[in-house]
Amino acid sequence: MQNSELVSSFAEIAHSKGIDRDTLQLIVEDVFRAMIRKRYGSDEAFEIIFNPDHGDIQILHIREVVPDWELEDPVTQIELSEARKIDPDFEVGDEVASEVNIAEFGRRAIMTARQTFSQRIRDLEKEKIYQEYSELIGEIVVGEIYQIRRREVLVMHNRTELILPREEQIPRDRYRKGDTLRAIVKEVRREAGGAPQVIISRADPVFLERLLELEVPEIEEGIVEVKKIVREPGERAKVAVVSHDERVDPVGACVGLRGNRIHAIVRELSNENIDVIEWSDDPRELIKRALTPARPLSVTLNEEANPPRAKVVVRADEVSQAIGRGGVNIRLASRLTGYELDVYREIRPDEEDIEIEEFADELDEEIIARLREIGCDTARAVLDLSVEELMRRSGLDAETARRVMHVIRSEFEEDEEELEG
């Protein structure tokens, strides 16, 4: 194979992979120098002249002319008589440059050169992908779904495979091959010997933040700032925002006229409920706002607890709203505010109630802990629920839930009998 044919094939591969001229030149020179070292033991006596624009390459073997019979290194030296066969004017001490044809290296060496070049290009591609997507971490990318697996969805973006793992998916999402998908780049992992793994996410709070930036110009312009976002993907999210312009309502800006801005985001997130609240540096006020749609009557802080706790009192008919389905609302409010929240129902002055700990003789410690976790700190709070609601929210089985109801109801019935007696 002629020098130009091999180099032209290298140039074609480089062009198809988007490799620039200077990089191609470095790789080609490295490949040929590796061939030279393998054959001659050193590449110091060789000069490589490469013109990538024309696909031309010259390998020059440069040797010093020495007197006959004084040759010590055939790689760096040439005897005078041999030099004069090339040009009769050569003298001792001159340099002789002779061109080396690639064919002289042999078929096996040329095949190795091809493989080495291809490997260098692949390594370069991997590094390019790693660098490119590392710079995109936290940004939205739009790709096409091309494969759906049990634990992940594969998405093609600019001829690069992106991975959407199950834990980064919105549970309500349904994926179909060929559909367009939006997500953020969450992580780029280096894999030993393999291509970098680009992990994308639709479940990360940053994805919701980027969607808000796209829909709400005031955020992009810096007038409205997103202070914090917490999510349970597909269920509910809470977004705390603040305005740096007193003329702009931060919540109204995010929700939009008749909810048009937030509705666009809700649709993208498979109908995830999004509560947008105004941030407050006052923890009591922030806790009240974070528990929306409930409207707490009072908040009492316990900063000495670790983590800090807050006792929140709500009206009896708003206990379930404060807790949320499966406890999602109180969990998100707790994460948003940094306080462990204990929700108590309002006890009217004329209403008798009993702290749930008073039932420790009849209900074991685990059951009482579960009741407290769902905001049922008093007997009345439990009795406000149906058996089915108690089971769903606390995770208790039907028999245990009925026993809890019976124990608590019996206490009030006994009190009533005593009063009647």
Buried (B, 14 or more C-beta within 10 A) or exposed (E): EEBBEBBBBBBEBBEEEEBEEEBBBEBBBEBBBBBBEEBBEEBEBBEBEBEBEEBEBEBBBBBBBBEEEEBEEEBBBBBBEBBBEEEEEBEEEBEBEEEBEBEEBEEEBBEBBBEBBEEBBEEBBBEBBBEBBBEBBBEBBEBEBEEBEEEBBBBBBEEBBBBBBEEBBBEEBEEEEEBEBBBBBBBBEEEEEEBBBBBBBBBBBBBBBBBBBBBBEBBEEEBBBBBBBBBBBBBBBBBBBBBEEEEEBBBBBBBBEEEEBBBEBBEBBBEBBBBBBBBBEEBBEBBBBBBBEBEBBEBEBEEEEEEBBBBBBBBBEBBBBBBBEBBBBBBBBBBBBEBBBBBBBBBEEEEEBBEBEBBEEBBEEEBBEBBBBBBBBBBBBBBBBEBEEBBBBBBBEEEBBBBBBEBBEEBBEEEEEEEEE
